[in-house]
Amino acid sequence: MPMREPGIEGCSFGSSTITDFCPLGQYGTFGDCTDCPTGTWAPVGITAGEECVACEAGKFSPEGAAACSDTNSPPAGITISNASIDENKPAGTPIGVFSTLDPDAWQTHVYSIEQNPDDAFYVIGETLYSNEPFDREVRSAYVVMIRSTDPFGAYVNQDFNITINDVNEPPTAIWLDCGNGPGPGPCDLLDSAPADTHVGSLSAVDPDVGQSHTFSIMAIISDAAYFRISGQDLMVDKTIDFEEKAELQIYIQVSDGSLTFSRQFEFNVVDVNESPTAIWLDCGAAVGPGICSVLEGTVVGSAIGTLNAVDPDAGQSHTFTIVGMGPSPYFRIEGN
């Protein structure tokens, strides 16, 4: 039999050289050799059909090792490619990718979560994912403990501070305080309320505490002509008339400078008794404020004309009396 020379890929036999052997740490057929797996090793000469040799208990080897070692260095630390996520991102959003600092640079590592507040995160492979949408206004950061374990069970734990980034969110509501506290309405308006009457104070509900807001009336309903906004105050801009409209509706929009919210507000116009505005006398020719003629000799009790009142409150009944006629009354009123 030919003698194998250590470290020589092949052996001599007469004038022929057999080159089927793989180099140290590999197996297969020379020219098509493969590294031995982690935890095994190979001397020169492992050929096709043969296997790499497993390390003895307590010994370790990287992939493609030519020998086993008595020591395995534990991981020294963990890094993450990114440690923040925007609020409101959906569950399953990737946050960052882990890598491990290990003296045994050839080793691969398995990552797991050891401390996970509110079960807010999970790990798949080397990536940290969110397990819920986050709300910056509720919580701004989480501390999560990650473990990295090498192929031989040595591990390192490390805390990571995952920051929730604040993003601008739109206002979610508009309240109108008409005197009974902020709310969605409806509010009451008195009939005949003139322009510049204060209706109520506007306020916005916004997840982003401390933002300033601008209010405006949307010109999508004709009733918008009855109102205007001054700062945060809703004002009457046109005299309110119950006889014209008993209910009013407007749309108000609030903006935080970039995002908006709008909603409808309703107003009940409360009717109030208004004074008659005129008296007409129908003397037979026309109804109006004109002068009527009375014939000389007209007997007592003769009807001169019929009285009518002009009143913004339609349907009201009226009583007529004579005032300021002097000491010699020529007239009296019966009904109208």
C-alpha positions as CSV (number, residue, x, y, z in Angstrom):
1,M,0.0,0.0,0.0
2,P,1.2,3.5,-0.7
3,M,2.1,5.7,2.3
4,R,0.1,8.9,2.8
5,E,2.3,11.9,3.6
6,P,0.7,14.3,6.2
7,G,-0.4,17.6,4.6
8,I,-0.1,16.2,1.0
9,E,-3.3,16.1,-1.0
10,G,-2.8,12.7,-2.5
11,C,-0.2,9.9,-2.3
12,S,2.4,8.4,-4.5
13,F,2.3,4.8,-5.9
14,G,5.0,4.1,-8.3
15,S,4.9,6.7,-11.0
16,S,1.2,7.5,-10.5
17,T,-0.3,10.2,-8.2
18,I,-3.8,9.7,-6.8
19,T,-5.5,13.1,-6.3
20,D,-8.9,12.1,-5.0
21,F,-8.1,13.4,-1.5
22,C,-9.4,16.7,-0.1
23,P,-7.3,19.2,1.9
24,L,-7.5,19.6,5.7
25,G,-11.1,20.5,6.9
26,Q,-12.8,19.4,3.7
27,Y,-14.4,16.3,2.4
28,G,-15.6,15.0,-1.0
29,T,-13.5,14.5,-4.1
30,F,-10.5,16.8,-4.7
31,G,-11.5,19.5,-7.1
32,D,-15.1,19.3,-5.7
33,C,-14.5,19.5,-1.9
34,T,-16.7,21.0,0.7
35,D,-15.9,22.5,4.2
36,C,-16.7,20.3,7.1
37,P,-19.7,21.6,9.2
38,T,-19.3,23.5,12.4
39,G,-18.4,21.1,15.3
40,T,-16.5,18.6,13.0
41,W,-13.1,18.5,11.5
42,A,-11.2,16.5,8.8
43,P,-7.6,15.4,8.3
44,V,-6.2,15.3,4.9
45,G,-7.6,12.5,2.8
46,I,-11.4,12.5,3.4
47,T,-12.9,11.3,0.2
48,A,-16.3,11.0,-1.4
49,G,-18.6,8.8,0.8
50,E,-16.6,9.5,4.0
51,E,-17.7,11.9,6.7
52,C,-16.0,14.6,8.7
53,V,-15.1,13.7,12.2
54,A,-17.2,15.1,15.1
55,C,-15.3,17.0,17.8
56,E,-15.0,15.4,21.2
57,A,-17.3,16.5,24.0
58,G,-16.3,20.0,25.2
59,K,-14.4,20.8,22.1
60,F,-15.4,23.2,19.3
61,S,-14.6,23.9,15.7
62,P,-15.7,26.4,13.0
63,E,-16.8,25.4,9.6
64,G,-14.0,23.9,7.6
65,A,-11.8,23.3,10.6
66,A,-8.7,21.1,10.4
67,A,-8.8,20.5,14.2
68,C,-11.0,21.0,17.3
69,S,-10.3,23.5,20.0
70,D,-10.8,23.2,23.8
71,T,-12.4,26.6,24.1
72,N,-15.4,28.5,22.8
73,S,-15.6,32.3,23.3
74,P,-19.0,33.6,24.3
75,P,-20.6,36.5,22.4
76,A,-19.4,39.8,23.6
77,G,-22.2,42.1,22.6
78,I,-25.2,42.8,20.3
79,T,-25.8,45.7,17.9
80,I,-29.0,46.7,16.1
81,S,-29.2,48.6,12.8
82,N,-32.1,50.8,13.9
83,A,-33.7,51.4,17.3
84,S,-36.8,53.6,16.6
85,I,-40.2,53.3,14.9
86,D,-42.8,55.9,14.0
87,E,-46.0,55.9,16.0
88,N,-49.2,54.4,14.4
89,K,-47.2,52.0,12.2
90,P,-49.0,48.6,11.9
91,A,-48.1,45.5,13.8
92,G,-45.4,43.5,11.9
93,T,-43.4,46.6,10.9
94,P,-39.6,45.7,10.9
95,I,-37.6,47.9,13.2
96,G,-33.9,46.8,13.1
97,V,-31.5,44.0,12.3
98,F,-29.3,42.4,15.0
99,S,-25.7,41.5,14.7
100,T,-23.4,40.0,17.3
101,L,-19.9,40.9,18.4
102,D,-18.1,37.5,18.9
103,P,-14.4,36.6,19.1
104,D,-15.4,33.5,17.2
105,A,-16.2,35.4,14.1
106,W,-17.2,32.3,12.1
107,Q,-20.1,31.5,14.4
108,T,-23.8,32.1,13.7
109,H,-26.2,33.3,16.4
110,V,-29.8,32.8,17.4
111,Y,-31.7,35.8,18.8
112,S,-34.5,35.8,21.3
113,I,-36.3,38.3,23.5
114,E,-35.8,37.8,27.3
115,Q,-37.7,40.9,28.5
116,N,-40.6,42.2,26.4
117,P,-42.7,44.9,28.0
118,D,-46.4,44.6,27.0
119,D,-45.4,41.9,24.5
120,A,-44.8,44.8,22.2
121,F,-42.1,43.1,20.0
122,Y,-41.1,39.9,18.4
123,V,-38.0,38.5,16.7
124,I,-37.8,36.5,13.5
125,G,-34.3,35.5,12.4
126,E,-32.1,38.5,13.0
127,T,-34.9,41.1,12.8
128,L,-36.9,42.9,15.5
129,Y,-40.6,43.6,14.6
130,S,-43.4,45.6,16.2
131,N,-46.3,43.6,17.7
132,E,-48.8,46.5,17.8
133,P,-49.3,50.1,16.6
134,F,-47.5,52.5,19.1
135,D,-48.9,55.7,20.4
136,R,-46.2,58.3,21.2
137,E,-48.6,60.3,23.4
138,V,-49.1,57.2,25.6
139,R,-45.5,55.9,25.7
140,S,-42.4,57.3,24.1
141,A,-39.9,54.3,24.6
142,Y,-39.6,50.7,25.5
143,V,-36.6,48.8,26.9
144,V,-36.3,45.3,25.5
145,M,-33.7,42.7,26.5
146,I,-32.3,40.6,23.6
147,R,-30.3,37.4,23.9
148,S,-27.8,36.2,21.3
149,T,-26.8,32.5,21.5
150,D,-23.9,30.9,19.6
151,P,-24.0,27.3,18.3
152,F,-22.5,25.9,21.5
153,G,-25.0,27.5,23.9
154,A,-22.9,30.5,25.0
155,Y,-24.9,33.7,25.0
156,V,-25.0,37.4,25.9
157,N,-27.9,39.6,26.9
158,Q,-28.2,43.2,26.0
159,D,-30.9,45.9,26.6
160,F,-32.1,48.1,23.8
161,N,-34.0,51.3,24.1
162,I,-36.6,51.4,21.3
163,T,-37.8,54.9,20.8
164,I,-41.3,55.7,19.4
165,N,-41.1,58.6,17.0
166,D,-43.7,61.3,17.2
167,V,-45.6,62.1,13.9
168,N,-48.1,64.8,13.3
169,E,-51.7,63.4,13.6
170,P,-54.9,65.2,12.5
171,P,-57.3,66.7,15.0
172,T,-60.1,64.2,15.9
173,A,-62.9,66.5,17.0
174,I,-64.2,70.1,17.3
175,W,-66.2,71.3,20.3
176,L,-68.4,74.3,20.5
177,D,-69.1,75.8,24.0
178,C,-72.4,77.8,23.7
179,G,-72.5,78.4,27.5
180,N,-73.0,74.8,28.7
181,G,-69.5,73.5,28.3
182,P,-67.7,72.2,25.2
183,G,-69.6,69.7,23.1
184,P,-70.9,68.7,19.7
185,G,-74.1,70.8,20.0
186,P,-76.8,71.6,18.9
187,C,-76.8,75.1,20.3
188,D,-79.7,77.5,20.6
189,L,-79.8,81.0,18.9
190,L,-82.3,83.6,19.8
191,D,-84.5,85.0,17.1
192,S,-83.4,88.5,15.9
193,A,-79.9,88.0,17.3
194,P,-78.0,90.8,15.5
195,A,-74.6,90.6,13.7
196,D,-71.6,90.3,16.1
197,T,-73.6,88.3,18.6
198,H,-71.2,85.8,20.3
199,V,-72.5,82.3,19.6
200,G,-69.8,80.2,21.4
201,S,-66.1,79.3,21.7
202,L,-64.4,76.7,19.6
203,S,-61.8,74.1,20.7
204,A,-60.1,71.2,19.0
205,V,-59.3,67.7,20.3
206,D,-55.9,66.6,19.0
207,P,-53.6,63.7,19.9
208,D,-50.7,66.0,19.6
209,V,-50.9,68.0,22.8
210,G,-49.9,71.6,22.6
211,Q,-50.5,72.3,18.9
212,S,-52.3,75.5,17.8
213,H,-55.3,75.3,15.6
214,T,-57.1,77.5,13.1
215,F,-60.9,77.3,12.6
216,S,-62.8,78.2,9.4
217,I,-66.4,78.0,8.1
218,M,-66.7,75.8,5.0
219,A,-68.9,77.5,2.4
220,I,-70.7,74.3,1.4
221,I,-74.1,75.2,2.9
222,S,-75.9,78.5,2.4
223,D,-76.4,78.9,6.2
224,A,-72.7,79.7,6.4
225,A,-73.6,83.3,5.5
226,Y,-75.1,83.7,9.0
227,F,-71.8,83.2,10.8
228,R,-68.2,84.2,10.9
229,I,-65.2,83.1,13.1
230,S,-62.9,85.5,14.9
231,G,-60.0,83.5,16.4
232,Q,-61.7,80.8,18.3
233,D,-65.0,82.6,18.6
234,L,-68.1,81.8,16.5
235,M,-70.0,85.0,15.8
236,V,-73.3,85.9,14.1
237,D,-72.6,87.7,10.8
238,K,-76.2,88.2,9.7
239,T,-79.3,88.8,11.8
240,I,-81.0,85.6,12.8
241,D,-84.7,85.4,11.8
242,F,-86.9,82.5,13.1
243,E,-89.5,83.3,10.6
244,E,-86.9,82.9,7.8
245,K,-85.2,79.7,9.2
246,A,-86.0,77.9,12.4
247,E,-82.8,75.7,12.1
248,L,-79.3,76.5,10.8
249,Q,-76.4,74.2,9.8
250,I,-72.8,74.9,9.1
251,Y,-69.6,73.0,8.6
252,I,-66.5,74.1,10.6
253,Q,-63.0,72.9,9.7
254,V,-60.0,72.9,12.1
255,S,-56.3,72.8,10.9
256,D,-53.2,72.1,12.8
257,G,-51.2,73.7,10.0
258,S,-51.0,70.6,7.8
259,L,-53.8,68.2,8.7
260,T,-57.5,69.0,9.0
261,F,-60.7,67.8,10.5
262,S,-64.3,69.0,9.8
263,R,-67.8,68.4,11.2
264,Q,-71.3,69.8,11.0
265,F,-72.9,71.9,13.7
266,E,-76.6,72.5,14.1
267,F,-78.4,75.5,15.7
268,N,-82.0,75.8,16.9
269,V,-83.4,79.3,16.4
270,V,-85.6,80.1,19.5
271,D,-88.6,82.2,18.5
272,V,-89.1,85.4,20.6
273,N,-92.1,87.7,20.5
274,E,-91.3,90.7,18.3
275,S,-93.2,94.0,18.2
276,P,-95.6,94.7,15.4
277,T,-93.9,97.0,12.9
278,A,-96.9,98.8,11.3
279,I,-100.7,99.4,11.3
280,W,-102.6,99.6,8.1
281,L,-106.2,100.9,7.7
282,D,-108.4,99.7,4.8
283,C,-110.9,102.5,4.1
284,G,-112.2,100.7,1.1
285,A,-109.8,102.0,-1.5
286,A,-106.5,100.5,-0.4
287,V,-104.8,99.1,2.6
288,G,-102.2,101.5,3.9
289,P,-101.2,104.3,6.1
290,G,-102.9,106.9,4.0
291,I,-105.6,109.4,4.9
292,C,-109.2,108.2,4.8
293,S,-112.2,110.4,4.1
294,V,-115.3,110.5,6.3
295,L,-118.5,112.2,5.0
296,E,-120.1,115.0,7.0
297,G,-123.1,113.8,8.9
298,T,-121.8,110.2,9.1
299,V,-123.9,108.7,11.9
300,V,-122.4,107.3,15.1
301,G,-121.6,103.6,14.7
302,S,-120.7,103.8,11.0
303,A,-117.7,101.7,10.0
304,I,-114.9,103.7,8.6
305,G,-112.4,101.0,7.8
306,T,-110.7,97.8,8.9
307,L,-107.4,97.8,10.8
308,N,-104.5,95.4,10.1
309,A,-101.2,94.9,11.9
310,V,-97.9,94.0,10.3
311,D,-96.0,91.6,12.6
312,P,-92.8,89.5,12.0
313,D,-94.5,86.8,14.2
314,A,-97.0,85.5,11.7
315,G,-100.3,84.2,13.0
316,Q,-100.5,86.3,16.1
317,S,-103.7,88.1,17.1
318,H,-103.7,91.8,17.8
319,T,-105.8,94.3,19.9
320,F,-106.2,97.8,18.7
321,T,-106.7,100.9,20.9
322,I,-107.0,104.6,20.2
323,V,-104.3,106.8,21.9
324,G,-103.7,110.5,22.0
325,M,-107.0,111.7,20.3
326,G,-107.7,114.6,22.7
327,P,-110.8,115.5,24.8
328,S,-113.5,115.1,22.1
329,P,-113.4,111.5,20.8
330,Y,-114.9,111.1,17.4
331,F,-113.9,107.4,17.0
332,R,-114.0,104.1,18.8
333,I,-112.7,100.7,17.8
334,E,-114.6,97.5,17.8
335,G,-112.4,94.5,17.2
336,N,-110.6,95.4,14.0
